[in-house]
Amino acid sequence: MTRTTSILAAAASLLLLAGGLAACATPSAPGSSSGTPAASPSDDASAPADADIDAAWLGGGTMIAVLTRGSSTCVPVASDVAYADGVLTVELADPPADQACTRDYVLRAFAVVVPEGVDPAEDLEIAVSGTEASGSTELAGVAGLVPSDGLEDGGVPTAGWSSADGVFALLTWGSSGCPPVVQDALVSAPGEITVTLAESPADRICTSDFAPRVTLGEVPGIESDTAYELVLQGDGLEGTRIPVAGVN
């Protein structure tokens, strides 16, 4: 499979991911909660216009995680992504009118495939528009990223620091309906963060697709401008080491 073909396959998988999350989502963002009553997308818990937008490099610069705030079970979906004049524009799809969302208000993320012409070594302006969220942010460039589209590499996880304080984005591959959930993330050694993933319930029903999933984790007490590596524990990823792109 060529890199171009696998990138296009990843883009298609992202659409499957959105459907899976809506049908069988588990809060994975910092501060998320469960068991809250459902609300419609028009409820006051929906993300406001001009909301804070954050971002992170993933897949060695082949993808970007876009972070917004709102219901943990109604993660936005990108309907159109374009790049021109140094600006990456992300248009969000309107949520289904009958979609029920939990009433929590958390940081959540979705991934977009980076269009041709974007250099991850250069700073990137990102503009997001849609009814769920609207705003912009600048993602600092990271030199030396090695492209990894996940599919060619057999679903190798990648990670990147977001522009939100202490928050990283973790990209894994598997069932879109059963993304990993960060139980805790702690600095365990200089330049090392141990990330414990929660065990999935035995009765959890997962979709049979193979898609990219973005999970967020928050690390207290990290040192600014320091390179870190994640050491994953649990969810079948025991001992996996992942450099975190960029610095926080």
FENWOLIN-V746114 format. One record per residue. RES is the residue in three letters. PHI is phi in whole degrees, 0 to 359 (* if undefined). PSI is psi in degrees with one decimal (999 if undefined). BURIAL is b if it has 16 or more other ideal C-beta (glycine too) atoms within 10 Angstrom, else e. Layout:
res->RES phi->PHI psi->PSI burial->BURIAL
res->RES phi->PHI psi->PSI burial->BURIAL
This chain:
res->MET phi->* psi->128.3 burial->e
res->THR phi->283 psi->163.6 burial->e
res->ARG phi->298 psi->-41.1 burial->e
res->THR phi->298 psi->-44.4 burial->e
res->THR phi->297 psi->-42.9 burial->e
res->SER phi->290 psi->-32.2 burial->b
res->ILE phi->295 psi->-43.1 burial->b
res->LEU phi->296 psi->-36.9 burial->e
res->ALA phi->295 psi->-36.9 burial->b
res->ALA phi->295 psi->-39.5 burial->b
res->ALA phi->298 psi->-41.4 burial->b
res->ALA phi->295 psi->-37.4 burial->e
res->SER phi->295 psi->-31.3 burial->b
res->LEU phi->297 psi->-34.9 burial->b
res->LEU phi->293 psi->-38.0 burial->e
res->LEU phi->295 psi->-37.3 burial->b
res->LEU phi->300 psi->-43.4 burial->b
res->ALA phi->298 psi->-43.1 burial->b
res->GLY phi->295 psi->-39.3 burial->e
res->GLY phi->294 psi->-39.8 burial->b
res->LEU phi->294 psi->-38.8 burial->b
res->ALA phi->293 psi->-33.8 burial->b
res->ALA phi->274 psi->-31.0 burial->e
res->CYS phi->211 psi->60.0 burial->b
res->ALA phi->265 psi->146.1 burial->b
res->THR phi->237 psi->126.3 burial->b
res->PRO phi->304 psi->129.1 burial->b
res->SER phi->232 psi->1.0 burial->b
res->ALA phi->271 psi->156.5 burial->b
res->PRO phi->303 psi->133.7 burial->b
res->GLY phi->81 psi->10.5 burial->e
res->SER phi->286 psi->159.9 burial->b
res->SER phi->221 psi->168.3 burial->e
res->SER phi->225 psi->166.8 burial->e
res->GLY phi->79 psi->11.6 burial->e
res->THR phi->274 psi->153.2 burial->b
res->PRO phi->297 psi->155.6 burial->e
res->ALA phi->279 psi->150.5 burial->e
res->ALA phi->221 psi->158.7 burial->b
res->SER phi->282 psi->161.1 burial->e
res->PRO phi->300 psi->-21.7 burial->b
res->SER phi->275 psi->-1.3 burial->e
res->ASP phi->297 psi->158.7 burial->e
res->ASP phi->299 psi->-19.1 burial->e
res->ALA phi->284 psi->-8.6 burial->b
res->SER phi->295 psi->150.9 burial->b
res->ALA phi->296 psi->133.7 burial->b
res->PRO phi->283 psi->164.5 burial->e
res->ALA phi->293 psi->157.4 burial->e
res->ASP phi->56 psi->37.2 burial->e
res->ALA phi->285 psi->159.4 burial->e
res->ASP phi->295 psi->134.8 burial->b
res->ILE phi->241 psi->134.2 burial->b
res->ASP phi->233 psi->167.2 burial->b
res->ALA phi->206 psi->163.4 burial->b
res->ALA phi->208 psi->146.1 burial->b
res->TRP phi->283 psi->139.5 burial->b
res->LEU phi->223 psi->163.0 burial->b
res->GLY phi->59 psi->33.9 burial->b
res->GLY phi->63 psi->28.9 burial->b
res->GLY phi->95 psi->1.2 burial->b
res->THR phi->274 psi->-16.4 burial->b
res->MET phi->222 psi->161.9 burial->b
res->ILE phi->226 psi->134.8 burial->b
res->ALA phi->272 psi->128.5 burial->b
res->VAL phi->254 psi->123.6 burial->b
res->LEU phi->254 psi->129.5 burial->b
res->THR phi->227 psi->176.2 burial->b
res->ARG phi->240 psi->139.4 burial->b
res->GLY phi->164 psi->-155.0 burial->b
res->SER phi->293 psi->134.2 burial->b
res->SER phi->292 psi->-22.3 burial->b
res->THR phi->260 psi->2.2 burial->b
res->CYS phi->231 psi->67.7 burial->b
res->VAL phi->288 psi->133.7 burial->b
res->PRO phi->300 psi->161.0 burial->b
res->VAL phi->233 psi->134.4 burial->b
res->ALA phi->280 psi->124.3 burial->b
res->SER phi->266 psi->-23.7 burial->e
res->ASP phi->206 psi->135.9 burial->e
res->VAL phi->229 psi->129.7 burial->b
res->ALA phi->216 psi->158.9 burial->e
res->TYR phi->225 psi->126.6 burial->e
res->ALA phi->201 psi->139.9 burial->e
res->ASP phi->55 psi->37.5 burial->e
res->GLY phi->79 psi->7.3 burial->e
res->VAL phi->239 psi->127.4 burial->e
res->LEU phi->267 psi->117.5 burial->b
res->THR phi->257 psi->131.6 burial->b
res->VAL phi->237 psi->115.0 burial->b
res->GLU phi->261 psi->129.0 burial->e
res->LEU phi->268 psi->141.3 burial->b
res->ALA phi->286 psi->147.5 burial->e
res->ASP phi->290 psi->136.0 burial->e
res->PRO phi->290 psi->151.7 burial->b
res->PRO phi->303 psi->141.5 burial->e
res->ALA phi->299 psi->-30.2 burial->e
res->ASP phi->261 psi->12.2 burial->e
res->GLN phi->285 psi->127.4 burial->e
res->ALA phi->265 psi->134.3 burial->e
res->CYS phi->234 psi->146.8 burial->b
res->THR phi->292 psi->158.0 burial->b
res->ARG phi->272 psi->7.4 burial->b
res->ASP phi->285 psi->167.1 burial->b
res->TYR phi->223 psi->98.2 burial->b
res->VAL phi->228 psi->170.3 burial->b
res->LEU phi->278 psi->127.0 burial->b
res->ARG phi->221 psi->166.8 burial->b
res->ALA phi->215 psi->155.8 burial->b
res->PHE phi->222 psi->157.8 burial->b
res->ALA phi->256 psi->145.5 burial->b
res->VAL phi->233 psi->145.9 burial->b
res->VAL phi->281 psi->132.6 burial->b
res->VAL phi->286 psi->128.6 burial->b
res->PRO phi->290 psi->164.9 burial->e
res->GLU phi->300 psi->144.0 burial->e
res->GLY phi->101 psi->-16.5 burial->e
res->VAL phi->278 psi->127.1 burial->e
res->ASP phi->255 psi->110.3 burial->e
res->PRO phi->295 psi->-11.8 burial->b
res->ALA phi->280 psi->-10.9 burial->e
res->GLU phi->253 psi->150.2 burial->e
res->ASP phi->299 psi->143.5 burial->e
res->LEU phi->232 psi->126.3 burial->b
res->GLU phi->273 psi->132.7 burial->e
res->ILE phi->238 psi->125.9 burial->b
res->ALA phi->243 psi->122.8 burial->e
res->VAL phi->248 psi->134.7 burial->b
res->SER phi->223 psi->143.9 burial->e
res->GLY phi->161 psi->170.3 burial->b
res->THR phi->288 psi->-25.5 burial->e
res->GLU phi->280 psi->-32.2 burial->b
res->ALA phi->196 psi->150.1 burial->b
res->SER phi->208 psi->128.9 burial->b
res->GLY phi->169 psi->-172.7 burial->b
res->SER phi->214 psi->161.7 burial->b
res->THR phi->205 psi->165.1 burial->b
res->GLU phi->243 psi->125.2 burial->e
res->LEU phi->260 psi->120.7 burial->b
res->ALA phi->294 psi->139.5 burial->e
res->GLY phi->290 psi->153.3 burial->b
res->VAL phi->231 psi->118.4 burial->b
res->ALA phi->282 psi->148.0 burial->e
res->GLY phi->82 psi->13.7 burial->e
res->LEU phi->291 psi->138.9 burial->b
res->VAL phi->256 psi->115.1 burial->e
res->PRO phi->305 psi->134.9 burial->e
res->SER phi->213 psi->107.5 burial->b
res->ASP phi->273 psi->2.7 burial->b
res->GLY phi->84 psi->-51.4 burial->b
res->LEU phi->292 psi->-48.2 burial->b
res->GLU phi->297 psi->-31.1 burial->b
res->ASP phi->268 psi->12.6 burial->e
res->GLY phi->72 psi->28.7 burial->e
res->GLY phi->82 psi->33.7 burial->e
res->VAL phi->293 psi->128.9 burial->b
res->PRO phi->289 psi->151.5 burial->b
res->THR phi->223 psi->166.5 burial->b
res->ALA phi->210 psi->156.6 burial->b
res->GLY phi->207 psi->149.0 burial->b
res->TRP phi->285 psi->137.6 burial->b
res->SER phi->270 psi->172.8 burial->b
res->SER phi->279 psi->-1.6 burial->b
res->ALA phi->275 psi->139.1 burial->b
res->ASP phi->303 psi->122.4 burial->e
res->GLY phi->72 psi->9.6 burial->b
res->VAL phi->251 psi->126.9 burial->b
res->PHE phi->247 psi->155.8 burial->b
res->ALA phi->250 psi->131.2 burial->b
res->LEU phi->246 psi->122.1 burial->b
res->LEU phi->258 psi->119.7 burial->b
res->THR phi->235 psi->169.6 burial->b
res->TRP phi->234 psi->136.6 burial->b
res->GLY phi->162 psi->-151.4 burial->b
res->SER phi->295 psi->125.0 burial->b
res->SER phi->294 psi->-23.4 burial->b
res->GLY phi->277 psi->-9.0 burial->b
res->CYS phi->226 psi->65.4 burial->b
res->PRO phi->289 psi->153.2 burial->b
res->PRO phi->298 psi->155.5 burial->b
res->VAL phi->236 psi->125.7 burial->b
res->VAL phi->283 psi->118.2 burial->b
res->GLN phi->279 psi->-45.8 burial->e
res->ASP phi->200 psi->159.3 burial->e
res->ALA phi->217 psi->117.1 burial->b
res->LEU phi->226 psi->145.2 burial->e
res->VAL phi->291 psi->118.3 burial->b
res->SER phi->252 psi->-13.6 burial->e
res->ALA phi->194 psi->164.1 burial->e
res->PRO phi->304 psi->122.8 burial->e
res->GLY phi->74 psi->14.3 burial->e
res->GLU phi->227 psi->134.5 burial->e
res->ILE phi->235 psi->121.8 burial->b
res->THR phi->270 psi->122.3 burial->e
res->VAL phi->249 psi->116.8 burial->b
res->THR phi->262 psi->122.5 burial->b
res->LEU phi->265 psi->136.7 burial->b
res->ALA phi->293 psi->145.8 burial->e
res->GLU phi->288 psi->137.8 burial->e
res->SER phi->284 psi->139.2 burial->b
res->PRO phi->301 psi->145.0 burial->e
res->ALA phi->298 psi->-29.3 burial->e
res->ASP phi->265 psi->12.9 burial->e
res->ARG phi->288 psi->132.6 burial->e
res->ILE phi->260 psi->123.3 burial->e
res->CYS phi->245 psi->146.2 burial->e
res->THR phi->288 psi->158.9 burial->b
res->SER phi->265 psi->12.6 burial->e
res->ASP phi->278 psi->171.1 burial->e
res->PHE phi->234 psi->100.1 burial->e
res->ALA phi->226 psi->162.8 burial->b
res->PRO phi->284 psi->136.9 burial->b
res->ARG phi->236 psi->136.1 burial->b
res->VAL phi->253 psi->122.9 burial->b
res->THR phi->242 psi->138.2 burial->b
res->LEU phi->256 psi->145.5 burial->b
res->GLY phi->223 psi->149.6 burial->b
res->GLU phi->240 psi->132.1 burial->b
res->VAL phi->243 psi->117.4 burial->b
res->PRO phi->281 psi->145.6 burial->e
res->GLY phi->73 psi->25.8 burial->e
res->ILE phi->281 psi->156.0 burial->b
res->GLU phi->269 psi->132.0 burial->e
res->SER phi->294 psi->149.9 burial->e
res->ASP phi->57 psi->32.5 burial->e
res->THR phi->241 psi->135.1 burial->e
res->ALA phi->283 psi->135.6 burial->e
res->TYR phi->232 psi->157.7 burial->b
res->GLU phi->234 psi->134.9 burial->e
res->LEU phi->273 psi->140.1 burial->b
res->VAL phi->242 psi->109.5 burial->b
res->LEU phi->275 psi->142.0 burial->b
res->GLN phi->227 psi->131.3 burial->e
res->GLY phi->94 psi->170.4 burial->b
res->ASP phi->57 psi->32.4 burial->b
res->GLY phi->76 psi->10.1 burial->e
res->LEU phi->243 psi->23.3 burial->b
res->GLU phi->307 psi->126.9 burial->e
res->GLY phi->80 psi->-0.6 burial->e
res->THR phi->293 psi->129.9 burial->e
res->ARG phi->251 psi->132.6 burial->e
res->ILE phi->225 psi->120.8 burial->b
res->PRO phi->292 psi->141.2 burial->b
res->VAL phi->266 psi->118.2 burial->b
res->ALA phi->295 psi->133.1 burial->b
res->GLY phi->82 psi->-172.2 burial->b
res->VAL phi->229 psi->157.4 burial->e
res->ASN phi->255 psi->999 burial->b
